[in-house]
Amino acid sequence: MKGSLVNVGLGMTLGSHITPLSRNFIEQADVVFVAASNQLVEEWVKTMNDEVISLQPLYAEGKSRKQTYAEMNDAIMTEVRAGKKVVGAFYGHPGVFALTPHETIRMARAEGFKAHMEPGVSAEDCLYADLGIDPGTHGCAHYEANNFMFNETRFDPTAYLIIWQVSLAGDRSLKVFETQVAARQLLVDLLLETYPSDHQVIIYECAVLPIEEPMIKQLELADLAKTTLSMKSTLVIPPGLKKTKNQQKINQLVHISDS
């Protein structure tokens, strides 16, 4: 089949994080679909290819995001089926908290087209750098806010807990971009079952432009629901307990070493 699809990552900070390979795919494409909430990012992509189509207008307040994603899939696959070399250029990493890149690759492969994904620098990568966190030191668990809330989630309070899309905590409609304080309070109440109310947490937003600084706001957990949040806001909860050594395993390893 002649048509093809490559979904690439643009990274988080404008012009700084894209890989040479992803840039090459954009430059060589017949058509590029771009999904980035910042207009400057879209304009930057247009400097690499004249045939750029923005997917952002498909979002709308009060419109189900499921419908938006379905329309994105249709738009991309229509061009693939027309025999074109198609690139989807997505903010950050195309495989992280993004349904359309995964779904369109699945659809394209099922129909016999070549399709694959190229990684990009994600918000998670920036978070580790900006906050000075090594996930190997204490451990780190990541959840989308509603995935965390709507399931019986077991997590380790001796590790970092990262909750993404926290501004949407408690949203079941998929039609809003920020939930009410009362809905976010349900998330806080859930967390208060494990952490004290004065536990210091962080709201993090990575920089989009090279001249910007990341937003890093520390606050007490009890104040989370009423604080100002955006779609970019990520909640970072440092460990609330110290780890307990497994002395039995340590002794077994000593015995193995001595034998």
Secondary structure as GFF3:
##gff-version 3
##sequence-region A 1 259
A	DSSP	beta_strand	4	9	.	.	.	ID=ss1
A	DSSP	alpha_helix	20	28	.	.	.	ID=ss2
A	DSSP	beta_strand	31	35	.	.	.	ID=ss3
A	DSSP	alpha_helix	39	46	.	.	.	ID=ss4
A	DSSP	beta_strand	52	54	.	.	.	ID=ss5
A	DSSP	three_ten_helix	56	58	.	.	.	ID=ss6
A	DSSP	alpha_helix	65	81	.	.	.	ID=ss7
A	DSSP	beta_strand	85	90	.	.	.	ID=ss8
A	DSSP	alpha_helix	99	110	.	.	.	ID=ss9
A	DSSP	beta_strand	114	118	.	.	.	ID=ss10
A	DSSP	alpha_helix	123	131	.	.	.	ID=ss11
A	DSSP	alpha_helix	135	138	.	.	.	ID=ss12
A	DSSP	beta_strand	140	144	.	.	.	ID=ss13
A	DSSP	alpha_helix	145	149	.	.	.	ID=ss14
A	DSSP	beta_strand	160	164	.	.	.	ID=ss15
A	DSSP	three_ten_helix	166	168	.	.	.	ID=ss16
A	DSSP	alpha_helix	181	191	.	.	.	ID=ss17
A	DSSP	beta_strand	200	205	.	.	.	ID=ss18
A	DSSP	beta_strand	215	220	.	.	.	ID=ss19
A	DSSP	three_ten_helix	221	223	.	.	.	ID=ss20
A	DSSP	beta_strand	234	237	.	.	.	ID=ss21
A	DSSP	alpha_helix	247	258	.	.	.	ID=ss22
###
